[in-house]
Amino acid sequence: MNDPGTIAVDEYLPHPPATVWRALTDSDLLARWLMPNDFVPEVGRRFTFRTDPRPGQEFDGTVHCEVLDLDPPRLLRWAWRGGRLDTVVTWTLVAEGRGTRLFLEHAGFDPDDPIQRRTRDLLGGGWRSHLFARLAHALTTP
């Protein structure tokens, strides 16, 4: 069953969980495939991502985040707030053969709010297409 308030994506990456974990938790690597940030992998740590503003989405370009859960190298969860969003992103890493199955769940969108629905659709498209491709590229590029 599809939850209209959640984006769910999974992707197989031909790298061990420790390598994928590093791409999710090293600020410089995270910036290469997601956005510039001041991330530190500590529960309770507040950090931001910065990108282009989208006034039509009531978004100023800053995503305010907080590390909610950390279980290396299996689980990373952070709050994701920006504009009208107050959502949660969860990364789950599962060893699969010689690689990792990476699950992403971005939850908490209000399906009754037209701006949040549009934002969910935009983010969902980004997570599903170019961001996982950029992550895969970051994992193979020194």
Sequence and secondary structure as in RCSB ss.txt:
>XXXX:A:sequence
MNDPGTIAVDEYLPHPPATVWRALTDSDLLARWLMPNDFVPEVGRRFTFRTDPRPGQEFDGTVHCEVLDLDPPRL
LRWAWRGGRLDTVVTWTLVAEGRGTRLFLEHAGFDPDDPIQRRTRDLLGGGWRSHLFARLAHALTTP
>XXXX:A:secstr
   TTEEEEEEEESS HHHHHHHHH HHHHHHHT  B     TT EEEEE   BGGGTB SEEEEEEEEEETTTE
EEEEEEETTEEEEEEEEEEEETTEEEEEEEEE   TT HHHHHHHHHHHHHIIIIIHHHHHHHHH  
